Amino acid sequence: MHEIPHEDYYKVKPLLQGEHIHPEILSLIEGNNPGWIFVDQLTAPKSALVWSQGIEGFYLIGDHTNQAFIHALDSYVTSQIVPRMKELGMEHFEVSGQHDEWNLEVMFPSRKLYPFEQMVFKLLHKPPIALTNGIRTINLKTLDWENLDLKNIEFVHENIDLFWSSKEDFAEKGFGYAAVEGSEIMGVCYSSFVTQDTHAIGIETLPKYQKQGVGTHLATLVVEDVLANGFIPYWDCSLDNEASKKSALRLGFQQIHQYKCGAFAI
């Protein structure tokens, strides 16, 4: 196996097949979000393991019957990938297949896999008009928010930096808002992954401000910008994340897909 250089990411795009194409993968291939891609061969890849920095997780794409790739993957993860993950402070390896024919137990025979599932939603109609609810917001795309003297401003930096290579890249391609009470950041919502036609929605509210409508308000603003600029809003959350699921449904998103994942300690 080999790590493929950024300039050759286009070579794995033909491996994206099936009814559902994850924007987390496509955004990386199209050069919009950071990550790593490992392939069975550099010239004409048949199978690949894609790491998304934003979700700190992996996807398997391409030929799920590729025996050379299947047999090499587990040991390659141990020797080449896990050390890099630990340098980033990661403690778990999370992975899913582009489709359910990827057999994670076969791919990682030496691991104790913990299964979980993710839900995917898309917004096919405009959400309710955002009400202010007395919440002050900052437009992260147009305002020089980095220079504002606000408590918890590092919370915004951490979210943007996790998903984007630079603040400039985010400002050019994404949309986002932060909520403020007095001089303190309450929460943030932003384009987490961007493809030619889709914007995935990332949302985080600080614990003391949760269950106050902050996240829903911010998400409505971001979704309005996404739609106004001709993109499709996309929402992905774990099956057991009731709060995120309820927020998506409240905004008018509809579930379109569900997929299996596995995780193991490293």
C-alpha positions as CSV (number, residue, x, y, z in Angstrom):
1,M,0.0,0.0,0.0
2,H,1.0,3.6,-0.6
3,E,0.0,7.1,0.4
4,I,-1.0,9.0,-2.8
5,P,0.2,12.6,-3.1
6,H,-2.4,15.4,-3.1
7,E,-1.9,16.2,-6.8
8,D,-3.0,12.7,-7.7
9,Y,-6.2,12.5,-5.6
10,Y,-8.2,12.8,-8.8
11,K,-7.1,9.2,-9.6
12,V,-9.4,7.8,-6.9
13,K,-12.5,9.7,-7.9
14,P,-13.6,6.9,-10.3
15,L,-13.7,4.6,-7.2
16,L,-16.7,6.5,-5.8
17,Q,-19.5,4.3,-6.9
18,G,-23.0,3.5,-5.6
19,E,-26.1,5.4,-4.8
20,H,-24.7,7.5,-2.0
21,I,-21.4,9.4,-2.4
22,H,-20.2,10.8,0.9
23,P,-19.3,14.5,0.6
24,E,-16.7,13.9,3.3
25,I,-14.8,11.9,0.7
26,L,-15.5,13.9,-2.4
27,S,-14.6,17.2,-0.7
28,L,-11.1,15.8,0.0
29,I,-10.7,14.5,-3.5
30,E,-11.8,17.8,-5.0
31,G,-9.2,19.6,-2.8
32,N,-11.6,21.5,-0.5
33,N,-10.9,19.7,2.8
34,P,-7.7,18.2,4.3
35,G,-7.0,14.5,4.8
36,W,-4.9,11.5,3.6
37,I,-5.5,8.9,1.0
38,F,-3.9,5.4,0.9
39,V,-4.2,3.2,-2.2
40,D,-3.2,-0.3,-3.3
41,Q,-1.2,1.1,-6.2
42,L,-0.2,4.6,-7.3
43,T,-0.7,4.4,-11.0
44,A,-4.2,3.0,-11.3
45,P,-5.8,2.5,-7.8
46,K,-8.4,-0.1,-7.4
47,S,-9.1,0.4,-3.7
48,A,-8.4,3.1,-1.3
49,L,-8.6,4.1,2.4
50,V,-9.5,7.8,2.8
51,W,-8.9,9.7,6.1
52,S,-11.0,12.9,6.7
53,Q,-9.3,15.3,9.1
54,G,-12.7,16.9,9.9
55,I,-14.4,13.8,11.3
56,E,-11.1,12.1,12.2
57,G,-12.4,9.0,10.5
58,F,-11.7,6.7,7.5
59,Y,-13.7,5.5,4.5
60,L,-13.1,2.5,2.3
61,I,-13.8,3.1,-1.4
62,G,-13.3,1.1,-4.6
63,D,-13.2,-2.7,-5.1
64,H,-14.3,-4.4,-1.9
65,T,-13.1,-7.8,-3.3
66,N,-9.5,-6.6,-3.9
67,Q,-7.7,-9.4,-2.0
68,A,-4.2,-7.7,-2.1
69,F,-5.7,-4.6,-0.5
70,I,-7.7,-6.5,2.1
71,H,-4.8,-8.6,3.3
72,A,-2.4,-5.6,3.4
73,L,-4.7,-3.1,5.2
74,D,-4.6,-4.2,8.8
75,S,-0.8,-4.4,9.1
76,Y,-0.4,-1.2,7.1
77,V,-2.7,0.6,9.5
78,T,-0.6,-0.7,12.5
79,S,2.8,0.3,11.1
80,Q,2.1,3.4,9.0
81,I,-1.2,5.0,10.1
82,V,-1.6,4.5,13.8
83,P,1.7,6.3,14.7
84,R,0.5,9.4,12.8
85,M,-2.9,9.2,14.5
86,K,-1.3,9.1,17.9
87,E,0.8,12.1,17.0
88,L,-2.5,14.0,16.5
89,G,-3.8,12.8,19.9
90,M,-6.3,10.3,18.4
91,E,-7.2,7.2,20.4
92,H,-9.7,5.4,18.1
93,F,-9.8,4.3,14.5
94,E,-13.2,4.8,13.0
95,V,-14.0,3.5,9.6
96,S,-16.9,2.9,7.2
97,G,-17.3,1.6,3.7
98,Q,-18.6,3.5,0.8
99,H,-21.2,0.8,0.6
100,D,-22.2,-2.0,3.0
101,E,-20.4,-4.7,1.0
102,W,-17.2,-3.7,2.7
103,N,-16.8,-6.3,5.4
104,L,-15.0,-4.6,8.3
105,E,-14.5,-7.7,10.3
106,V,-12.6,-9.3,7.4
107,M,-10.6,-6.1,6.8
108,F,-9.5,-5.8,10.4
109,P,-9.2,-9.4,11.8
110,S,-6.9,-8.5,14.7
111,R,-9.2,-5.8,16.1
112,K,-12.1,-5.7,18.5
113,L,-14.6,-3.7,16.4
114,Y,-17.3,-1.6,18.0
115,P,-20.2,-1.2,15.5
116,F,-22.2,2.0,15.2
117,E,-24.4,3.6,12.5
118,Q,-24.7,7.0,10.9
119,M,-27.7,8.8,9.5
120,V,-27.7,11.1,6.5
121,F,-30.2,13.9,5.9
122,K,-30.7,16.3,3.0
123,L,-32.7,19.5,2.9
124,L,-35.0,19.5,-0.1
125,H,-37.1,22.6,0.9
126,K,-36.3,26.0,2.5
127,P,-36.2,25.9,6.3
128,P,-38.3,28.2,8.4
129,I,-37.2,31.9,8.4
130,A,-34.5,32.4,11.1
131,L,-35.9,34.3,14.1
132,T,-33.4,36.3,16.1
133,N,-34.6,35.0,19.5
134,G,-32.4,37.8,20.9
135,I,-29.3,35.9,19.8
136,R,-26.5,38.1,18.5
137,T,-24.6,36.4,15.6
138,I,-21.3,37.0,13.8
139,N,-20.9,36.1,10.1
140,L,-17.7,34.1,10.0
141,K,-17.4,34.6,6.2
142,T,-17.5,38.4,6.0
143,L,-16.5,39.7,9.4
144,D,-12.9,39.9,10.7
145,W,-13.9,37.8,13.7
146,E,-10.4,36.6,14.5
147,N,-9.6,40.0,15.9
148,L,-12.6,40.3,18.1
149,D,-12.0,40.3,21.9
150,L,-14.4,37.5,22.8
151,K,-14.3,34.8,25.4
152,N,-14.1,31.2,23.9
153,I,-13.0,32.6,20.5
154,E,-10.6,29.6,20.4
155,F,-13.8,27.4,20.2
156,V,-14.5,28.9,16.8
157,H,-10.8,28.6,15.7
158,E,-10.8,24.9,16.7
159,N,-13.9,24.1,14.7
160,I,-12.8,25.8,11.5
161,D,-9.2,24.6,11.8
162,L,-10.4,21.0,12.2
163,F,-12.2,21.0,8.9
164,W,-10.3,23.5,6.8
165,S,-6.7,23.9,5.7
166,S,-6.9,27.7,6.4
167,K,-9.3,30.4,7.5
168,E,-8.9,32.0,4.0
169,D,-10.0,28.8,2.3
170,F,-13.0,28.6,4.6
171,A,-13.9,32.2,3.9
172,E,-13.7,31.6,0.1
173,K,-15.7,28.4,-0.1
174,G,-17.7,28.0,3.1
175,F,-20.4,29.7,5.2
176,G,-20.7,30.1,8.9
177,Y,-22.0,32.0,11.9
178,A,-21.2,32.2,15.6
179,A,-23.6,33.1,18.4
180,V,-22.5,35.6,21.1
181,E,-23.9,36.5,24.4
182,G,-22.3,39.6,25.8
183,S,-18.6,39.0,25.1
184,E,-18.8,35.2,25.1
185,I,-19.1,32.7,22.2
186,M,-22.1,30.4,22.7
187,G,-21.9,28.2,19.6
188,V,-20.9,27.9,16.0
189,C,-22.3,26.5,12.8
190,Y,-20.5,26.3,9.4
191,S,-19.9,24.5,6.2
192,S,-17.8,21.5,7.3
193,F,-17.4,19.8,3.9
194,V,-17.9,21.3,0.5
195,T,-18.3,19.7,-2.9
196,Q,-19.4,21.1,-6.3
197,D,-23.0,20.9,-5.3
198,T,-23.2,20.1,-1.5
199,H,-22.4,21.8,1.8
200,A,-22.3,19.5,4.9
201,I,-23.4,21.3,8.1
202,G,-21.1,21.3,11.1
203,I,-22.5,22.5,14.4
204,E,-21.3,22.8,18.0
205,T,-22.8,24.6,21.0
206,L,-20.9,25.0,24.2
207,P,-22.5,22.9,27.1
208,K,-23.8,25.9,29.1
209,Y,-25.8,27.1,26.1
210,Q,-27.3,23.9,24.9
211,K,-31.0,23.3,24.7
212,Q,-31.6,27.1,24.3
213,G,-32.2,27.1,20.5
214,V,-28.7,28.4,19.7
215,G,-27.7,25.6,17.4
216,T,-31.0,25.6,15.5
217,H,-30.8,29.3,15.0
218,L,-27.3,29.2,13.7
219,A,-28.0,26.2,11.4
220,T,-31.0,28.1,9.9
221,L,-28.7,31.0,9.0
222,V,-26.1,28.7,7.4
223,V,-28.7,26.7,5.5
224,E,-30.2,29.9,4.2
225,D,-26.8,31.0,2.8
226,V,-26.1,27.5,1.4
227,L,-29.5,27.4,-0.5
228,A,-29.2,31.1,-1.7
229,N,-25.9,30.2,-3.3
230,G,-27.3,27.2,-5.2
231,F,-25.9,24.4,-3.0
232,I,-27.6,21.4,-1.3
233,P,-27.4,21.3,2.6
234,Y,-26.3,18.0,4.0
235,W,-26.5,16.7,7.6
236,D,-24.7,13.6,9.0
237,C,-25.0,12.4,12.6
238,S,-24.8,9.1,14.6
239,L,-27.9,7.1,15.0
240,D,-27.9,7.6,18.8
241,N,-27.4,11.4,18.6
242,E,-31.0,12.4,19.3
243,A,-30.3,16.1,19.7
244,S,-28.7,16.3,16.3
245,K,-31.4,14.3,14.6
246,K,-34.1,16.4,16.1
247,S,-32.4,19.6,15.0
248,A,-32.2,18.3,11.4
249,L,-35.8,17.3,11.4
250,R,-36.8,20.7,12.9
251,L,-35.1,22.5,10.1
252,G,-36.9,20.4,7.5
253,F,-34.2,17.9,6.6
254,Q,-35.3,14.4,5.5
255,Q,-33.3,11.2,6.0
256,I,-32.0,9.8,2.8
257,H,-29.4,7.2,3.9
258,Q,-28.0,5.2,6.8
259,Y,-24.7,3.4,6.9
260,K,-22.6,1.1,9.1
261,C,-19.3,2.0,10.8
262,G,-16.8,0.3,13.0
263,A,-14.3,1.6,15.6
264,F,-11.4,0.1,17.6
265,A,-8.9,1.5,20.1
266,I,-5.4,2.2,18.9
